Amino acid sequence: MQSELKKGKYRHFKGNEYQVVDVARCSETDAQLVIYKPLYDDDGQGLWVRPLEMFLETIERDGKTFERFEYLGA
């Protein structure tokens, strides 16, 4: 089952913005992994991965609830 995660720009709850490149599947565990890159990095290099469940989770800090990553658009 492929994720319904939209490709595009996201803001992390701490403020930095990222571009979701795609969702991949781990060959060993079959887990879905979000592939994304930072948009605040001047050289635009580097890709990061994070489990899809963690990317989409809601977190609580200081009594407030946030989406870990907020979709900003394509």
C-alpha positions as CSV (number, residue, x, y, z in Angstrom):
1,M,0.0,0.0,0.0
2,Q,1.6,3.3,-1.1
3,S,1.4,6.3,1.1
4,E,-0.9,9.2,0.4
5,L,1.7,11.7,1.5
6,K,1.8,14.7,-0.9
7,K,5.1,15.7,-2.4
8,G,5.9,19.3,-1.8
9,K,7.1,21.8,0.8
10,Y,6.7,21.1,4.5
11,R,7.5,23.1,7.6
12,H,8.9,21.2,10.6
13,F,7.3,22.3,13.9
14,K,10.6,23.9,14.9
15,G,10.5,26.2,11.9
16,N,12.8,24.9,9.1
17,E,11.3,24.0,5.7
18,Y,11.9,20.8,3.7
19,Q,11.0,19.4,0.3
20,V,9.5,15.9,0.2
21,V,11.1,14.1,-2.7
22,D,9.2,10.7,-2.4
23,V,8.3,7.8,-0.2
24,A,10.5,4.7,-0.5
25,R,10.1,1.2,0.9
26,C,12.8,-0.5,3.0
27,S,13.9,-3.8,1.4
28,E,14.5,-5.4,4.8
29,T,11.5,-4.3,6.8
30,D,9.0,-3.2,4.2
31,A,8.6,0.1,6.2
32,Q,7.7,3.2,4.3
33,L,10.4,6.0,4.5
34,V,9.9,9.6,3.6
35,I,12.8,11.0,1.5
36,Y,13.2,14.7,2.0
37,K,15.8,17.5,1.7
38,P,16.3,20.7,3.7
39,L,15.4,24.0,2.0
40,Y,17.4,26.1,4.4
41,D,20.7,24.6,3.5
42,D,22.6,27.0,1.1
43,D,24.2,24.3,-1.0
44,G,21.0,22.3,-1.4
45,Q,22.8,19.0,-0.8
46,G,21.9,16.1,1.3
47,L,18.8,13.9,1.6
48,W,17.2,12.7,4.8
49,V,14.9,9.8,5.5
50,R,12.4,9.4,8.3
51,P,9.8,6.6,8.9
52,L,6.4,7.7,7.4
53,E,4.6,7.2,10.7
54,M,7.0,9.5,12.4
55,F,6.9,12.1,9.6
56,L,3.0,12.2,9.9
57,E,2.8,12.1,13.7
58,T,1.3,14.7,16.0
59,I,3.5,15.7,18.9
60,E,3.0,17.5,22.2
61,R,5.4,20.1,23.5
62,D,4.8,22.5,26.4
63,G,1.1,21.5,26.6
64,K,0.5,22.3,22.9
65,T,-0.1,19.8,20.0
66,F,1.6,20.1,16.7
67,E,1.9,18.2,13.5
68,R,5.6,17.3,13.2
69,F,5.6,18.5,9.6
70,E,3.0,20.8,8.2
71,Y,2.2,20.7,4.5
72,L,2.7,24.1,2.8
73,G,2.0,23.2,-0.9
74,A,3.7,22.0,-4.0
